[in-house]
């Protein structure tokens, strides 16, 4: 059945709470099976909208679903943590939510506005305690976000769903995660435009968590946190379900944090993923991969196993760090590292960066079978780092100064093939800050077919 939300009492003036009318329209449309719910032009202030089986929610051009600024208008996720208390998890509310549902589609030419600023510090105070404008820098290595006012909603939240499609809509101003799939199978995220303020806390665009058979395509994203994040938070899901068979292609990505993030949040495996045809620009990190046991999230005890990941046909410009691959134990963690990273391929890339890349571990954790092929990497020394003290190994979270364009440490079976690295020093300097390539404690390392020693450097 096809219904219009106006026929169920939706006003669309941006003042009246329209989510009850939209929920009534959804129930009526799907009463006999498949249903389509039309959202005509207007501004619809909404709390939680509950999506059901066999539903298409279509936003017409000029339609805006705008999140309420009152957290009391939102429902809570009652499934996460198997009903246990969730004090550590503030992201429990949602604007659009589906739980144990099948065949759910959100589409159209309209806009979903999360009203993010309602859930951030109204005094524009950042997480470091300083005002947003204090010492503000345009350098992509500089990262500061506002403090959040918790709890706060996720824009679109899918829990253990099958056959989910979000297509074509524009999503803006998310209070936290924008689209979050947890334990889902068969997800299509296509032709989305996402715009979140770069100072918005945890305003990830697309979070794929313990989900399988996911295609992300043709998206244009500018986010205040990670653009695309693959996670495996098995503690939230209550099941050791892999995050696997993920394809990301034909996207434009910009972020104050990471364009692509794999790992960190969870002990479950992430595997069999392909990223291709991506344009990454104005991002603190291009590709960020963390497999570790952290200090703060004590329910993550093993680290994230990551394997069989391919990146190809990618361009990066004005990025702080093109690659940051880290495996091991975060200093101060009470848990030993028990995971591994293996089977990584990076090919056909053109990269322009202002700081160095790092692939490795500090505590001997296994990173194996890493190949970089047909890559042109240009590091332009940046004035932002001219007074910075170079570090031997990077800080996991901070914008530490890595002087070497590419640094490898404790990696087994590493291959560099047709990797061209160039460094341009700052005007007035006769030489760059660091090496083009430096490596240490490598086992079975080759470049262009030649076997290299375990330690070395190239100017």
Steps between C-alpha positions, in 0.01 A plus 500: 500500500619853422416770755580866558598606851281812468196272495595382848534843655855606420523881487848571366542845657821418687329561835244224558646158585414296190659164586175356649321572173784347296502188717123469451546531124766227505271264693213558258712468186652166602191344661450267204868441418707737285443874543632832373481811715529835323647801678393806297666846512513652846711504814399217730628522857540144619600282787551132432354347184476120520555322170337163431523208255441560129494878531610773262526845657522750214592863557387724216701802390445774756427257782709531817485258792658706776598341828342640814731694728349326805650159584174403669338475156728208407472129573787299646663193350381220725699224328866596546706327768232228533294714732791584730555849631664722243649778709818503293311538175334837440379426146180320590239723334408528133308714253430220248530149637443141387542193721487142369341628177520392135477691172520858628559784253559871562520698177406819317617854432430638847717580801545343842629760749623368834503838683846412627582827673219438752710219645839675519634747751300821445800708605710351217747347744716223354604171655831661601313760706574790264255701288463380143665809355803488733821434307297390204708367211412422140757220487341157458729359771321722753197326655263647756134422562232632732398327819183299463190527715400141567293308429457583131336320208634317196332611177436155343555189711455144371525206743520141370315588180508334157482672163534865596528776241565870557521678168523851358390704801707781645584468870633796697589611852508164673531518881720187498523205259305561181423153362584207730444137410556248782482126430333555162519297179445636150544878522502748211607860567493678166518853361488664842611855571602545863603830654589512868680795661869422529496603867213261581598231754479139376314607188607196296321471170471123437572246775490134398513294817504117502315512167541292184442536127508879493539722193576871544505686169481844339501693828623855561596541865639779716500390864607624841639156577561189290336493157482120474579284802502121513464372856441175687355588840399149601441616859216724384355237267534217751633266230836439334380595151756601234497826311563359153446527125491878485541686169555876489525667159461827310493733801630847589616521862607789724537488878647676799598150619526197266366454150515122553528332840526128571505349845552634851140455620467129560659158526322344201671432170490741203576326171451480125452870424573698182534878466534647149457815291512745788590870511616598849567865578543731800521215750712453810549132412442329168498131599512424872514145633518424873518153649572540868392444858414843635508657843154652528280238336576208729243271341728482192747241619667341195534761228342495156619229258519659153572304185465504120446872439564662160528870409532604134459799267504763772610862489576706810571870522565715807498215750686496831594130491425282196544167684495425868501126574556404865479163675571428862427618851422861579738620776335440836253237382434218749448243224766337278460520124371176346402594143684553170493706180577315177438508130498876421535627143535864395521566125460770235510807725592865453562670835578856610561530874651730763624233742631145504331160499557217746440125468602288795490415868705573809459174689567235238138439407459324167456715191563279201469495122483869413538610137528856366502513119488776237485788747621857461538674835590870527560648844504879514660621823248720680563811708265354764781259595798733470541535877373151585726238654522192275394173661650158442158335522164671462243565767188299421263796538703821499627695203861402565762604246622208286792634294547190281268473203454125559603317816474121541565323832467132590322384186550151354488434124484861381520575127549841336468495123521815289452728800634848420548735796587868478540762774491875440658700784364829624619810310837605637594150614761311303382158615177341626443411863518124452564203271294391207494146635616355832450153641597297805472140621342376179505135404506415127483851353539567127485804277467467122608139522812562709528355848585762764647469850285511813593863572573790272408841357496684168540877475 
